[in-house]
Amino acid sequence: MNRIKYPAYLDKILTPKVAAMIIKNHDVLGVSGFTKAGDSKSVLPMVADRALHEDIKVTVLSGASLGYDTDADLAKNGALYKRMPFQADPTLRKSINSHEVLYVDQHLGQTADMLQKIDSFKIDVAIIEAVGVTEEGYIIPTTSVGNSPAFTEKAEKIIIEINTTFPESLYGLHDVKFLKKQPNRDVIPVLKSDTRIGDPFIKIDPEKVVAIVYTEVPDSPAVISAPDEKTTAISKHILDFLGNEVDEGRLTESLLPLQAGIGKTANAILSGFTNSRFKDLTMYSEVLQDSTFELFDAGKLSFASASSITVTEECSKNIFSDFDKYKDKLVLRPQNISNSAEVISRLGIIGINTAIEFDIYGNVNSTHIMGTNMMNGIGGSGDFARNGYLSIFACPSMSKEGKISHIVPMVSHTDHTEHDIDILVTEQGLADIRGLAPIERARVIIDKCVHPDYKAQLLYYFEEAYKLGGQTPHILPETFSWHTRLKTEGSMKIKKVVKSIV
Amino acid sequence: MNRIKYPAYLDKILTPKVAAMIIKNHDVLGVSGFTKAGDSKSVLPMVADRALHEDIKVTVLSGASLGYDTDADLAKNGALYKRMPFQADPTLRKSINSHEVLYVDQHLGQTADMLQKIDSFKIDVAIIEAVGVTEEGYIIPTTSVGNSPAFTEKAEKIIIEINTTFPESLYGLHDVKFLKKQPNRDVIPVLKSDTRIGDPFIKIDPEKVVAIVYTEVPDSPAVISAPDEKTTAISKHILDFLGNEVDEGRLTESLLPLQAGIGKTANAILSGFTNSRFKDLTMYSEVLQDSTFELFDAGKLSFASASSITVTEECSKNIFSDFDKYKDKLVLRPQNISNSAEVISRLGIIGINTAIEFDIYGNVNSTHIMGTNMMNGIGGSGDFARNGYLSIFACPSMSKEGKISHIVPMVSHTDHTEHDIDILVTEQGLADIRGLAPIERARVIIDKCVHPDYKAQLLYYFEEAYKLGGQTPHILPETFSWHTRLKTEGSMKIKKVVKSIV
């Protein structure tokens, strides 16, 4: 009970089931949660349950992906009308691709701004997980800040979900600043990863709070596969490249603040720094994975800023059992600040993200399988790639026993354009395409990144296209022949091996 | 002679022909000039001349496009190895598309940063047009600032070209601030369009100056076609939309700072504000065209910030014969500040740019004809579209007597992704796609923007693709069938009219 320091809230304590009844059909919900961290574990799942028995369909805006089966159950039970700005759930993905759920795949840094600009998402109810509330009735978030400040600001009603599995010592971890709508937007004075510019709580109007619920469910743990041969090779290529930048005097051994996407590849890349020459590293990222804490423990990392902490069960135990060990080296920010164009460009972030596929001219597809089906979403990759110091994208050169080449003539969906990409890397090697014209990029990318099984085939495409001329040579009717071949013949490989003409 | 207030430079006065001899084969040149304004009119053309008689091939980095036939002659005479970050010359375009010249099509706001990051462009000689030099030997630019600060900072040698056709009263127009490389980059403290943060000159090391030349050639005048029925309709749609934003309380009648691309459409759109309800408008743009001065004269515009002034002959006479009339309402900045992600996001720019084509899901092609051939380049459109408050793209719905639809199933080259586009507009109407999922966008775009001649055909594509499912429905082998049909049959139109199945 001592987690609620604002007495007026004590009258508002409800069970999750009753609290969920506050939500009405067609409501727009703004919910906490960023890559499974700090999401609603009691009230939002109850909304999914309600949909089993009654007509209730809601629009759900979150920070990023939600944990457990919340997104899956909402989708499966028909409770979702529209979802944004990110998801990563296989069941929801299916509902999106079959048009049962509308999905707006948005830069994670831009949702809060969008809410200030348009009225179509009015936020009827915000559901925010908290460690507790302050004496003023303000919210102390848990493992993510995400879009919670923007949601509570615009919401008509607020439901606070107090999660007692997190220690109260999380208080002080967060740094919350509200950004005013233009023309009243000020400087965002983050000058380094560790600059604090706001409050350790989310300031809300306590009058908006309609319910407080308790939950004892921990964050759903991240499951991260150990680095394998390919991700280790990718990590090595990136470390070698950065080492060379240091040798040439373009960067120091502290580099510049690092950002890394989520998942196995990003985690492996960061883990690679543990036994590297680099030191006094900092992170200015959106999610912190296990690798961040490995780097702290190895003495390599001095500070990490993000919008969420998403770790494995083991790592979670380690961190939260003795949180003071890490607290002064961490800050969690709203995602319009962790992913702010202003801060990312000023600090000069080195952004490392994963691609689904990229093409010979340097365009990157981060979201769509075969140009049509949504995988997860763009997340924050565009925020960092567009405005950072270095934009690095990585993926394996080949997969599915060689049936798929991840480097193709033309990406089937463009999330990051040729103008925004600096470095492309696979287990085969790394292509530095900065300052290169498209026809120069093609040769470097084919040479460095493509699997030997596909090299001749891709070079053949390029050379045939090159003969036709153009800044970006293509044989337009053939651009997606690799994708259609995969569909019709089961492999992108041309059966009769093409011999390069050069 | 009184334009050179730094006596030590008097010994360095050379004829353009002799000064041009300083440039060596394989040199990298950083030259002033932004959309034909403030470019080198004497020395750089002499480099083109030299190539007629000797082996000289150089890389030319500029602000943006150059005036007169400089780019054409450099290309035609084989004097260009690589060109960046922008061009708009028909002869050079041809050389680029036939692979005689390498072309790096870059966001205009990012060239200066790139020079800090990589060593492959060392800038052997900077050639900078000036109104004069100060007592300290610093450069007072003419009608553009562009990348000149970055070029002079990195250059080994500097040639200053003093243009006596511009009045000395230009002194005070410019605001030059050098941005340090990360991690030492500070806040860029531009809080409003009219904030000045630097010096009215380009601070240089006078020791680098190897030649001073005089020129009496004015800027090559802009030629702008008068608004026609289509561009007037586009302008009206945009004004109506913005008026509605004001009515709904989302913007005030001063709107937010405007940015507009160059050319007929952008000029017509801005001219439309002359007889509108809006007042106390401001601009935070990259180029100022005639329409800016029309808006000043009409009392609609209170301040304009940009990186260059590119106007017609008549407008030029009007401005520069009595420059004090406009001087305190104008500032010209380096293009890494006029196009800075930080400032654009803080100020909340309304960016209005033209598209070559866009697709039913909201992706925009600004650069490539038929996906392969370079037109001009992305310019600053991406800087504004990605980080501004509103990103508007306009083009006619149809052209070449109906042979080309500018709205297609999939753009043949992506410069601005679906994630970055807010508003699409043709003479047919305006589509506000903010907060919409791709399948929602398709219906709005087809309904509002597509020419009636292509509506059924495009709807048919969408509906057939929709049946196949997916977040972004496409029939992959058919995506570019419109482009290939144009090539093989002379028109994007399907001969047998397809009847919509709905």
Interface residues (C-beta under 8 A of the other chain):
Chain A: K82 M84 I96 N97 S98 H99 L102 Y103 V104 D105 Q106 H107 D113 M114 K117 I118 D119 S120 F121 K181 Q182 P183 R185 D186 V187 I188 P189 L191 K192 E248 R250 L256 S340 A341 E342 I344 S345 R346 L347 G348 N363 T367 H368 M370 G371 T372 N373 M374 I378 G382 R386 N387 Y389 L390 S412 H413 T414 D415 H416 T417 E418 H419 D420 R434 G435 L436 A437 I439 E440 A465 Y466 L468 G469 G470 Q471 T472 P473 H474 L476 P477 T479 F480 H483 T484 K487
Chain B: K82 M84 I96 N97 S98 H99 L102 Y103 V104 D105 Q106 H107 D113 M114 K117 I118 D119 S120 F121 K181 Q182 P183 R185 D186 V187 I188 P189 L191 K192 E248 R250 L256 S340 A341 E342 I344 S345 R346 L347 G348 N363 T367 H368 M370 G371 T372 N373 M374 I378 G382 R386 N387 Y389 L390 S412 H413 T414 D415 H416 T417 E418 H419 D420 R434 G435 L436 A437 I439 E440 A465 Y466 L468 G469 G470 Q471 T472 P473 H474 L476 P477 T479 F480 H483 T484 K487
